[in-house]
């Protein structure tokens, strides 16, 4: 699936692992991967469909990134 990447979420959120009290970048990345999975499920439920990595519409990608960034803040 993967509607967004960890780096895309980090760039949009402009937040670092230290800001949220994580000990390592890897620990923070793992948390963001979980967020992406949850955001994808929310988008899929709302839209009533899912997309493959190759055909994710730009709007779906943006909403997924924005949802993750909002949760981080």
Buried (B, 14 or more C-beta within 10 A) or exposed (E): BBBBBBEBBBEBBEBEBEEEEBEEEEEBBEBBBEBBBBBBEEBBEEEEEBBEEEEBEEEBBBBBBBBBBEBBE
